Amino acid sequence: MNWRRAATEADRGRLRGWRAAWVAALPQVDPREIARDPVLFNPDRSLVDPLPPEGAYRCRTFKLGARSGIGPTFMASGWFACRIGTAQGESVVSLTKLDGSQRPVGTIYPDTDARAIFLGTMQLGDEKRPMSYGRDANRDMAGLIERIAERRWRVVLPYPRFESVLDVVELVPAD
C-alpha cells in the first residue's frame, strides 16, 4: 500500500512540512515543558522499526504552538485507551483512539525504516462510525509514526486543522 496514493494533496503538503511545524511550534512552548520529556519532543528522535505491534495502548495528546498566536502554546491531555489492530485476513494496520470526545481513527502505512504514515479522520462525540478519510478536510488527519524508545511511539501531526501548530500523540502499551 502506498500512502502517497491514498493521501489528499493537502495532507501530502502537511507531511512534507513536518520539520517546519516542529521549528515553528517548539519556540512557542515553555522550555520547562519540553525538558520534562526531551525524548518525546526531540524532532530528530526516530528509531528503526516504526510500526507498533498490534494490541492495546495508552495514548495522550500534546498540542504545541498556537495558530496565529491565539490560544495556549502547550496543552497535554490525560491518558486514553487506543488500539493498534489489523483487519482480519489483511495486512492493513490501523490506529484507533477508543474513548474521549475526539477520537482519531485511521490507517498506518509503511514508509521508511524509521517512520510510518498515519492517514485518518477525527471521530467526534457520540458518532458511531468515523467518516471516510478524504471526505471532510476539516476532519482529515495526517502524521508520521515514529518509535522513540523501547515500547514507546509517537504520532507527529504537523499543522492540524485547529488550535495548534503541531500535535504529538504518545503511544505506550497498555500492559
C-alpha positions as CSV (number, residue, x, y, z in Angstrom):
1,M,0.0,0.0,0.0
2,N,1.3,3.4,-1.0
3,W,0.3,6.2,1.4
4,R,1.0,8.8,-1.3
5,R,-1.8,7.5,-3.4
6,A,-4.2,7.5,-0.5
7,A,-3.3,10.9,0.9
8,T,-5.0,14.1,-0.2
9,E,-2.9,16.8,-1.8
10,A,-3.3,19.0,1.3
11,D,-2.1,16.1,3.6
12,R,0.9,15.4,1.5
13,G,1.8,19.0,1.9
14,R,1.4,18.9,5.7
15,L,3.5,15.8,5.8
16,R,6.2,17.4,3.8
17,G,6.2,20.3,6.3
18,W,6.8,18.1,9.4
19,R,10.1,19.7,10.2
20,A,8.8,23.3,9.7
21,A,6.0,22.5,12.1
22,W,8.4,21.4,14.8
23,V,10.6,24.5,14.1
24,A,7.5,26.8,14.4
25,A,6.0,25.1,17.5
26,L,8.9,24.4,19.8
27,P,10.0,28.1,20.4
28,Q,6.4,28.9,21.4
29,V,6.5,26.3,24.2
30,D,7.9,27.0,27.7
31,P,11.3,25.2,27.7
32,R,10.4,23.6,31.1
33,E,7.6,21.7,29.3
34,I,10.0,20.4,26.7
35,A,12.6,19.5,29.4
36,R,10.0,17.2,31.1
37,D,10.2,14.8,28.2
38,P,13.2,15.6,25.9
39,V,12.8,12.3,24.0
40,L,9.2,12.8,23.1
41,F,9.8,16.4,22.0
42,N,13.0,15.8,20.0
43,P,12.1,16.2,16.3
44,D,15.1,14.1,15.3
45,R,14.3,11.1,17.6
46,S,13.3,8.2,15.4
47,L,14.4,4.6,15.8
48,V,14.2,1.8,13.2
49,D,11.1,-0.4,13.2
50,P,8.4,2.3,13.5
51,L,5.3,0.1,13.4
52,P,3.8,-0.5,16.8
53,P,2.7,-4.1,17.3
54,E,-1.0,-5.0,17.4
55,G,-2.6,-4.6,20.8
56,A,-4.0,-2.3,23.4
57,Y,-2.2,1.0,24.1
58,R,-2.5,4.1,26.3
59,C,-2.2,7.4,24.3
60,R,-2.2,11.0,25.2
61,T,-2.0,14.1,23.0
62,F,0.2,17.1,23.4
63,K,-0.7,20.3,21.4
64,L,2.4,22.5,20.7
65,G,2.3,26.1,19.5
66,A,-0.6,28.4,18.8
67,R,-2.0,29.2,15.4
68,S,-1.7,33.0,14.7
69,G,-0.5,33.5,18.3
70,I,-4.0,32.8,19.6
71,G,-4.6,30.3,22.5
72,P,-2.4,28.2,24.7
73,T,1.0,27.3,23.4
74,F,1.1,23.9,25.2
75,M,-1.7,21.6,26.2
76,A,-1.4,18.0,27.4
77,S,-4.3,15.6,27.6
78,G,-4.8,12.8,30.1
79,W,-4.3,9.2,29.0
80,F,-6.9,7.5,26.8
81,A,-7.3,3.9,25.5
82,C,-6.1,3.3,22.0
83,R,-5.7,0.2,19.8
84,I,-3.4,-0.8,17.0
85,G,-5.1,-3.5,15.0
86,T,-5.2,-5.3,11.7
87,A,-8.2,-6.1,9.6
88,Q,-9.0,-9.8,9.7
89,G,-7.0,-11.6,7.0
90,E,-5.4,-8.4,5.8
91,S,-2.1,-6.7,6.4
92,V,-3.7,-3.2,6.9
93,V,-2.7,-1.7,10.2
94,S,-5.0,0.8,12.0
95,L,-4.8,3.2,14.9
96,T,-8.0,3.9,16.8
97,K,-8.5,6.1,19.9
98,L,-11.2,4.3,21.8
99,D,-12.5,6.9,24.2
100,G,-12.8,10.7,24.6
101,S,-14.8,13.3,22.7
102,Q,-12.2,13.5,19.8
103,R,-11.1,10.1,18.6
104,P,-8.6,9.7,15.7
105,V,-9.2,6.7,13.6
106,G,-7.1,5.7,10.6
107,T,-4.7,3.6,8.7
108,I,-1.0,3.2,9.2
109,Y,1.1,2.9,6.1
110,P,4.8,1.7,5.9
111,D,7.1,4.4,4.7
112,T,10.8,4.1,5.7
113,D,12.7,2.0,8.1
114,A,12.4,4.9,10.7
115,R,8.8,6.1,10.1
116,A,5.3,5.1,9.1
117,I,2.5,7.3,7.9
118,F,-0.9,7.7,9.6
119,L,-3.9,8.9,7.5
120,G,-7.2,9.1,9.2
121,T,-10.1,11.2,10.4
122,M,-11.4,12.7,13.7
123,Q,-14.5,10.9,15.0
124,L,-16.4,13.3,17.3
125,G,-18.7,13.0,20.3
126,D,-21.3,10.2,20.1
127,E,-20.7,9.4,16.4
128,K,-20.9,5.6,16.0
129,R,-18.6,5.4,12.9
130,P,-15.8,7.6,11.6
131,M,-16.0,9.5,8.3
132,S,-14.0,8.1,5.4
133,Y,-10.6,9.7,5.0
134,G,-10.8,12.4,2.3
135,R,-14.5,13.3,2.7
136,D,-14.0,16.3,5.0
137,A,-10.7,18.2,5.0
138,N,-11.6,19.6,8.5
139,R,-11.6,16.0,9.9
140,D,-8.7,14.6,7.9
141,M,-5.5,13.8,9.9
142,A,-2.0,13.1,8.6
143,G,1.0,12.2,10.6
144,L,4.3,10.4,11.0
145,I,4.6,7.4,13.3
146,E,8.0,7.0,14.9
147,R,9.4,4.7,17.5
148,I,11.2,6.8,20.0
149,A,12.2,4.3,22.7
150,E,11.7,0.6,23.5
151,R,7.9,0.1,23.6
152,R,7.2,3.8,23.0
153,W,5.9,5.5,19.9
154,R,4.6,8.9,18.8
155,V,2.4,10.2,16.1
156,V,3.5,13.6,14.9
157,L,0.7,15.6,13.3
158,P,2.0,18.7,11.6
159,Y,-0.4,21.6,11.1
160,P,-3.6,20.0,12.4
161,R,-6.8,21.8,11.3
162,F,-7.5,23.5,14.6
163,E,-5.7,25.1,17.6
164,S,-2.1,24.0,17.5
165,V,0.9,24.1,15.1
166,L,1.9,20.5,15.9
167,D,0.2,17.7,17.8
168,V,2.2,14.8,19.3
169,V,0.3,11.7,20.3
170,E,2.3,9.4,22.6
171,L,1.6,5.7,22.4
172,V,2.7,3.1,25.0
173,P,1.5,-0.5,25.5
174,A,-1.4,-0.7,28.0
175,D,0.0,-3.7,29.9
